[in-house]
Amino acid sequence: MRRYWIPKDQIREAAGSITVNFSGDIFHHIFGVCRQEVGSKFEVLAGDQKAHFVEVIQVGKKSAEARVLETRTIPSLKTPHIHLAISVPRFPVMEAVIEKAVEMGVVAIHPFFSEYSFVRSAAMVPESKIERWQKIVVSATQQSGRGELLNISPALSWTDLQNKFNQTPNKMGLFAYEGEGQKSIKNYLQSRQTQKPQEIWLFVGSEGGFSQTEVQAFHEMGLEAVTLGEQVLRVETACIALVSVLKYEFDLMG
């Protein structure tokens, strides 16, 4: 079934009925690009943990109207919420990570700049790229049917990222590393005897990985280095694999 993400203010309730008004870019996409018409039925999502099944009843030149036939509740993402902190890789890789992170149920992505980042500063990330990332989030949300948008934080320096992450009893973190001293992620998770966290932060390097200085800083933050095996994984593959392991381990698959 087709799904579309729309602003909340396009859903209106009056006289006991709920209607949806489409205008602007949303109207162009649904009725110009996707060729929906009077009588078409599809779902709309608006970030309120609800999916509204609608039927189009009117289409004009610049706007359209649909009536809500039924509404279902979309379950919230289970805890622990997964946060993905990623050293900004090449832009096509970043786009792939964002798309899959949405589909995998990641709550937020925190881009940052490290010694080996493909992109070294916020000035090297054009506004057009940020807009494209947001469009990818919306598109993947529509495809997967999740009830809320993934949040992409503003890109931070390595130092600012360390300050943002404050490990507490309800928050845990780990970083992917292929150098010496790492544990398998399976052994690391099995060795934990603490209570179930509310948040898990995954720190993943870009194509060059992390420097020794950064690895030492992670250890000083109380984070463990983990590996997914002997094979060297691409950035996007490592992100998907790490999230998949955590979803299985913490019963987030349902």
C-alpha positions in Angstrom: 0.0 0.0 0.0 1.2 3.5 -0.8 2.0 5.7 2.2 2.8 9.4 2.3 4.3 11.6 5.0 2.4 14.9 5.4 2.4 17.8 7.9 0.0 17.5 10.8 -1.8 20.7 10.0 -3.1 19.1 6.7 -5.3 16.8 8.8 -8.5 18.5 9.9 -11.4 17.3 12.1 -14.8 18.9 12.0 -18.4 17.8 12.5 -17.4 14.3 13.5 -15.4 13.6 10.3 -11.7 13.8 9.6 -10.4 15.1 6.2 -6.9 15.6 4.8 -6.0 18.6 2.6 -3.1 18.3 0.3 -1.2 21.3 -1.1 2.2 22.5 -2.1 5.0 20.0 -2.7 3.0 17.2 -1.1 0.2 17.8 -3.6 2.6 17.8 -6.5 4.3 14.6 -5.3 1.1 12.6 -4.6 -1.1 13.8 -7.5 1.5 14.9 -10.1 4.3 12.4 -9.7 2.4 9.4 -8.2 -0.7 10.0 -10.3 -3.3 9.5 -7.5 -6.8 10.7 -8.4 -10.4 10.8 -7.1 -11.2 7.4 -5.6 -7.6 6.5 -4.9 -7.0 5.0 -1.4 -3.7 5.2 0.5 -2.3 5.9 4.0 -0.9 9.1 5.3 1.5 9.5 8.2 1.9 12.7 10.2 4.1 11.9 13.1 1.4 11.3 15.6 1.9 7.5 15.8 -1.1 7.1 13.6 -1.7 5.9 10.0 -4.8 7.3 8.4 -6.3 5.3 5.6 -7.9 7.8 3.2 -9.9 8.0 0.0 -9.5 11.0 -2.3 -12.7 12.8 -2.9 -11.6 16.0 -4.7 -8.6 17.0 -6.9 -8.1 20.5 -8.1 -5.2 22.3 -9.9 -3.2 23.1 -6.8 -4.9 21.2 -4.0 -6.8 18.0 -3.2 -9.0 16.6 -0.4 -9.4 13.1 1.1 -11.6 11.7 3.8 -10.2 9.4 6.5 -11.9 6.0 6.3 -10.1 4.5 9.3 -7.1 5.1 11.6 -4.7 2.6 13.1 -2.1 3.2 15.8 1.6 2.6 14.9 3.5 1.2 17.9 6.3 3.5 19.2 9.9 2.3 18.7 10.9 0.0 21.6 13.6 0.7 24.1 16.5 0.8 24.2 16.5 3.5 21.5 19.4 3.1 19.2 21.5 6.2 18.3 24.0 6.0 15.5 27.0 8.4 15.7 28.9 8.2 12.4 32.0 9.9 11.3 30.9 11.5 8.1 31.8 9.2 5.2 31.5 9.9 1.4 28.1 11.3 0.7 26.7 8.3 -1.2 27.6 6.1 1.7 26.0 8.5 4.2 22.8 8.4 2.1 22.7 4.6 2.2 23.3 4.6 6.0 20.4 7.1 6.6 18.0 5.1 4.5 18.8 1.8 6.2 18.9 3.3 9.6 15.3 4.5 9.2 14.2 1.1 8.0 16.0 -0.6 10.9 14.4 1.6 13.6 17.3 3.8 14.6 16.0 6.8 16.6 18.7 9.3 15.6 21.9 9.8 13.6 24.6 12.0 15.0 27.1 12.9 12.3 30.6 14.0 13.5 34.0 14.8 12.1 37.0 12.7 13.1 40.6 12.5 12.0 39.8 10.2 9.1 36.4 11.6 8.1 35.9 12.0 4.4 34.3 15.4 5.3 36.3 17.4 7.9 34.0 20.3 8.8 30.4 21.5 8.7 31.5 24.0 6.0 32.1 21.0 3.7 28.5 19.8 4.0 26.3 22.0 1.7 22.8 22.8 2.7 21.6 20.9 -0.4 23.0 17.7 1.1 21.2 18.2 4.4 18.0 18.8 2.6 18.6 15.6 0.6 19.2 13.6 3.8 15.9 14.8 5.2 14.1 13.8 2.0 15.7 10.3 2.3 14.4 10.1 5.9 10.8 10.9 4.7 11.0 8.5 1.8 12.3 5.6 3.9 9.7 6.4 6.6 6.9 6.2 4.1 8.3 2.9 2.7 8.8 1.3 6.1 5.7 2.7 7.7 7.3 3.8 11.0 5.4 6.3 13.1 8.0 8.9 13.6 10.8 10.5 11.6 14.5 9.7 12.4 16.3 12.7 13.7 19.5 13.8 12.1 21.5 16.0 14.5 23.7 18.9 13.2 27.2 17.6 12.5 29.6 18.0 15.4 33.3 18.1 15.9 34.9 15.1 17.6 35.3 17.1 20.9 31.7 18.3 20.8 30.4 14.8 20.2 32.3 13.5 23.3 30.7 16.3 25.4 27.2 15.4 24.0 27.5 11.7 24.9 27.1 11.5 28.7 27.1 7.8 29.8 24.7 7.1 32.6 23.2 3.9 34.0 20.4 4.2 31.4 22.7 4.8 28.5 25.4 2.6 27.0 27.8 3.0 24.2 30.2 1.0 22.1 32.4 1.6 19.1 33.3 -0.5 16.1 37.1 -1.0 15.8 39.3 -3.4 13.9 42.5 -2.8 15.8 44.0 -4.5 18.8 42.1 -4.9 22.1 38.6 -5.3 20.7 36.0 -7.8 21.8 33.4 -9.6 19.7 30.1 -7.8 20.0 28.5 -11.1 21.1 31.0 -11.6 24.0 30.7 -7.9 25.0 26.9 -8.0 25.2 26.9 -11.3 27.0 29.4 -10.0 29.6 27.1 -7.1 30.6 25.3 -7.8 33.8 23.7 -4.3 34.2 20.1 -3.3 33.8 18.6 -2.8 30.4 19.6 0.6 29.1 17.1 3.2 27.6 19.6 4.3 25.0 22.4 2.6 23.1 24.9 4.7 21.1 26.9 3.1 18.3 30.0 5.0 17.2 31.1 4.1 13.7 34.1 5.6 11.8 34.2 6.6 8.2 36.2 4.8 5.5 39.5 5.3 7.5 38.2 4.1 10.8 39.4 5.7 14.1 42.8 7.0 15.0 44.7 5.7 18.1 44.0 9.1 19.8 40.3 8.6 19.2 40.4 5.0 20.4 42.1 6.1 23.6 39.4 8.8 24.1 36.7 6.2 23.7 38.3 4.1 26.4 38.5 7.1 28.7 34.8 7.6 28.1 34.2 4.1 29.4 33.3 2.7 25.9 34.3 -0.8 24.7 35.7 -1.5 21.3 33.8 -4.3 19.5 34.3 -6.2 16.2 31.9 -8.1 14.0 34.6 -10.6 12.9 37.7 -10.9 10.8 36.2 -9.5 7.5 36.7 -5.8 7.0 33.2 -4.3 6.5 32.2 -1.2 4.5 30.8 1.6 6.6 27.2 1.0 5.5 27.5 -2.8 6.1 29.0 -2.3 9.6 26.1 0.1 10.6 23.5 -2.4 9.4 25.2 -5.3 11.1 25.7 -3.6 14.4 22.1 -2.4 14.6 20.8 -5.9 13.6 22.8 -7.5 16.4 21.5 -5.0 19.0 17.9 -5.4 17.8 18.2 -9.2 18.2 19.9 -9.0 21.6 17.5 -6.5 23.1 14.3 -8.0 21.5 13.6 -5.0 19.2 12.7 -7.1 16.2 8.9 -7.1 16.8 
